[in-house]
Amino acid sequence: METYKRVMQGIAFVEKLVLAVTFVLVLALTFGNVVARYVFSHSWGFTEEIVVAMFVILSLLAAGVAAANGELVNLSLVTSAVPLSVRKVFKVVETVFCCAFSLILTWQGVDRMLTDHTFSPILHISKTVFWSFVVIGGISMTLHFIENCILFCVETKEDNA
């Protein structure tokens, strides 16, 4: 279990690093585009393609990191009112549904990577690159949903001991 925790902490560290770099890149490109538009009266057309792609990776990786800590939006009105044993069952069912969603998302991303052979209009980057962000985000969410469920079940088991 300790090795598993270390591996997931390493993955989370890399994800947070990617999130930070992506956020700074989006901020710099957007700010640079605004400055270019007002100072030089000319917009950077390529920024829209990059920023949209970066928002995809940003939102999906952030959802994965939030899932690891159980910080995604949920309704705990029912689960907080039931005994711990029932809460564990709810947590496992919730994890199954969340993993199903994120695996479908991953599968759709892979399918689009294999079938979409077009290129972005301005930078002429293969859209496979952009679809890979969906795959990475889906895998991240799946791993973190499982991590959160395991940690919940182990921690509640230790609390009962």
One Martini backbone bead per residue (centre of mass of N, CA, C, O) as a GRO file, in nm:
protein
  161
    1MET     BB    1   0.056   0.064  -0.018
    2GLU     BB    2   0.301   0.254  -0.006
    3THR     BB    3   0.377   0.239  -0.304
    4TYR     BB    4   0.113   0.342  -0.416
    5LYS     BB    5   0.127   0.620  -0.282
    6ARG     BB    6   0.391   0.711  -0.419
    7VAL     BB    7   0.298   0.691  -0.709
    8MET     BB    8   0.054   0.889  -0.681
    9GLN     BB    9   0.227   1.129  -0.587
   10GLY     BB   10   0.395   1.146  -0.846
   11ILE     BB   11   0.162   1.193  -1.038
   12ALA     BB   12   0.052   1.447  -0.895
   13PHE     BB   13   0.305   1.617  -0.932
   14VAL     BB   14   0.305   1.620  -1.240
   15GLU     BB   15   0.023   1.738  -1.273
   16LYS     BB   16   0.079   2.004  -1.118
   17LEU     BB   17   0.301   2.097  -1.306
   18VAL     BB   18   0.133   2.103  -1.564
   19LEU     BB   19  -0.077   2.301  -1.456
   20ALA     BB   20   0.113   2.539  -1.404
   21VAL     BB   21   0.232   2.567  -1.688
   22THR     BB   22  -0.036   2.596  -1.838
   23PHE     BB   23  -0.139   2.845  -1.692
   24VAL     BB   24   0.096   3.032  -1.769
   25LEU     BB   25   0.063   3.000  -2.074
   26VAL     BB   26  -0.223   3.110  -2.095
   27LEU     BB   27  -0.166   3.382  -1.968
   28ALA     BB   28   0.058   3.477  -2.164
   29LEU     BB   29  -0.099   3.451  -2.431
   30THR     BB   30  -0.339   3.630  -2.359
   31PHE     BB   31  -0.181   3.883  -2.284
   32GLY     BB   32  -0.020   3.908  -2.549
   33ASN     BB   33  -0.272   3.939  -2.729
   34VAL     BB   34  -0.377   4.198  -2.604
   35VAL     BB   35  -0.130   4.370  -2.654
   36ALA     BB   36  -0.117   4.330  -2.962
   37ARG     BB   37  -0.399   4.449  -3.020
   38TYR     BB   38  -0.345   4.743  -2.884
   39VAL     BB   39  -0.054   4.819  -2.989
   40PHE     BB   40  -0.056   4.671  -3.302
   41SER     BB   41  -0.337   4.587  -3.425
   42HIS     BB   42  -0.265   4.267  -3.371
   43SER     BB   43  -0.345   3.940  -3.374
   44TRP     BB   44  -0.298   3.620  -3.237
   45GLY     BB   45  -0.422   3.343  -3.390
   46PHE     BB   46  -0.282   3.094  -3.238
   47THR     BB   47  -0.390   3.119  -2.940
   48GLU     BB   48  -0.664   2.980  -2.958
   49GLU     BB   49  -0.567   2.690  -3.005
   50ILE     BB   50  -0.389   2.663  -2.753
   51VAL     BB   51  -0.588   2.748  -2.528
   52VAL     BB   52  -0.803   2.533  -2.576
   53ALA     BB   53  -0.616   2.291  -2.530
   54MET     BB   54  -0.525   2.377  -2.242
   55PHE     BB   55  -0.811   2.366  -2.114
   56VAL     BB   56  -0.846   2.067  -2.134
   57ILE     BB   57  -0.607   1.976  -1.960
   58LEU     BB   58  -0.673   2.150  -1.716
   59SER     BB   59  -0.959   2.037  -1.644
   60LEU     BB   60  -0.892   1.728  -1.632
   61LEU     BB   61  -0.655   1.733  -1.431
   62ALA     BB   62  -0.804   1.885  -1.207
   63ALA     BB   63  -1.017   1.664  -1.168
   64GLY     BB   64  -0.818   1.446  -1.083
   65VAL     BB   65  -0.698   1.589  -0.837
   66ALA     BB   66  -0.971   1.628  -0.694
   67ALA     BB   67  -1.043   1.323  -0.676
   68ALA     BB   68  -0.815   1.241  -0.482
   69ASN     BB   69  -0.953   1.441  -0.245
   70GLY     BB   70  -1.271   1.465  -0.276
   71GLU     BB   71  -1.339   1.767  -0.441
   72LEU     BB   72  -1.568   1.705  -0.589
   73VAL     BB   73  -1.874   1.743  -0.671
   74ASN     BB   74  -2.121   1.662  -0.416
   75LEU     BB   75  -2.373   1.465  -0.245
   76SER     BB   76  -2.380   1.421   0.124
   77LEU     BB   77  -2.656   1.392   0.262
   78VAL     BB   78  -2.687   1.080   0.270
   79THR     BB   79  -2.397   0.967   0.346
   80SER     BB   80  -2.380   1.123   0.630
   81ALA     BB   81  -2.651   0.957   0.752
   82VAL     BB   82  -2.496   0.693   0.741
   83PRO     BB   83  -2.337   0.433   0.793
   84LEU     BB   84  -2.021   0.328   0.724
   85SER     BB   85  -2.090   0.069   0.564
   86VAL     BB   86  -2.275   0.219   0.360
   87ARG     BB   87  -2.069   0.431   0.268
   88LYS     BB   88  -1.882   0.227   0.128
   89VAL     BB   89  -2.082   0.138  -0.084
   90PHE     BB   90  -2.124   0.415  -0.209
   91LYS     BB   91  -1.827   0.457  -0.286
   92VAL     BB   92  -1.806   0.220  -0.484
   93VAL     BB   93  -2.035   0.303  -0.671
   94GLU     BB   94  -1.924   0.581  -0.739
   95THR     BB   95  -1.657   0.475  -0.861
   96VAL     BB   96  -1.778   0.313  -1.089
   97PHE     BB   97  -1.917   0.550  -1.234
   98CYS     BB   98  -1.668   0.735  -1.264
   99CYS     BB   99  -1.495   0.531  -1.421
  100ALA     BB  100  -1.684   0.492  -1.653
  101PHE     BB  101  -1.675   0.780  -1.752
  102SER     BB  102  -1.358   0.806  -1.786
  103LEU     BB  103  -1.335   0.563  -1.982
  104ILE     BB  104  -1.514   0.676  -2.202
  105LEU     BB  105  -1.348   0.926  -2.248
  106THR     BB  106  -1.091   0.776  -2.327
  107TRP     BB  107  -1.208   0.612  -2.561
  108GLN     BB  108  -1.297   0.857  -2.729
  109GLY     BB  109  -1.014   0.977  -2.756
  110VAL     BB  110  -0.890   0.738  -2.905
  111ASP     BB  111  -1.087   0.731  -3.138
  112ARG     BB  112  -1.017   1.020  -3.238
  113MET     BB  113  -0.716   0.972  -3.282
  114LEU     BB  114  -0.770   0.744  -3.509
  115THR     BB  115  -0.986   0.927  -3.701
  116ASP     BB  116  -0.851   1.217  -3.674
  117HIS     BB  117  -0.675   1.360  -3.967
  118THR     BB  118  -0.660   1.646  -3.889
  119PHE     BB  119  -0.594   2.000  -3.885
  120SER     BB  120  -0.516   2.282  -3.776
  121PRO     BB  121  -0.569   2.589  -3.929
  122ILE     BB  122  -0.301   2.748  -3.832
  123LEU     BB  123  -0.067   2.534  -3.721
  124HIS     BB  124  -0.092   2.236  -3.829
  125ILE     BB  125  -0.192   2.042  -3.609
  126SER     BB  126  -0.262   1.756  -3.499
  127LYS     BB  127  -0.555   1.643  -3.344
  128THR     BB  128  -0.424   1.418  -3.181
  129VAL     BB  129  -0.298   1.596  -2.967
  130PHE     BB  130  -0.566   1.702  -2.847
  131TRP     BB  131  -0.694   1.418  -2.787
  132SER     BB  132  -0.473   1.329  -2.581
  133PHE     BB  133  -0.580   1.508  -2.350
  134VAL     BB  134  -0.830   1.335  -2.295
  135VAL     BB  135  -0.683   1.077  -2.224
  136ILE     BB  136  -0.515   1.183  -1.989
  137GLY     BB  137  -0.758   1.281  -1.820
  138GLY     BB  138  -0.907   1.007  -1.798
  139ILE     BB  139  -0.681   0.855  -1.656
  140SER     BB  140  -0.651   1.039  -1.416
  141MET     BB  141  -0.936   1.006  -1.305
  142THR     BB  142  -0.935   0.702  -1.266
  143LEU     BB  143  -0.698   0.683  -1.069
  144HIS     BB  144  -0.824   0.884  -0.852
  145PHE     BB  145  -1.083   0.736  -0.790
  146ILE     BB  146  -0.947   0.482  -0.685
  147GLU     BB  147  -0.773   0.612  -0.472
  148ASN     BB  148  -1.003   0.735  -0.302
  149CYS     BB  149  -1.143   0.468  -0.235
  150ILE     BB  150  -0.912   0.322  -0.097
  151LEU     BB  151  -0.854   0.535   0.120
  152PHE     BB  152  -1.133   0.530   0.247
  153CYS     BB  153  -1.137   0.226   0.325
  154VAL     BB  154  -0.872   0.227   0.492
  155GLU     BB  155  -0.934   0.457   0.695
  156THR     BB  156  -1.201   0.334   0.808
  157LYS     BB  157  -1.066   0.075   0.907
  158GLU     BB  158  -0.866   0.214   1.107
  159ASP     BB  159  -1.088   0.358   1.279
  160ASN     BB  160  -1.215   0.078   1.381
  161ALA     BB  161  -0.942  -0.048   1.521
   0.00000   0.00000   0.00000
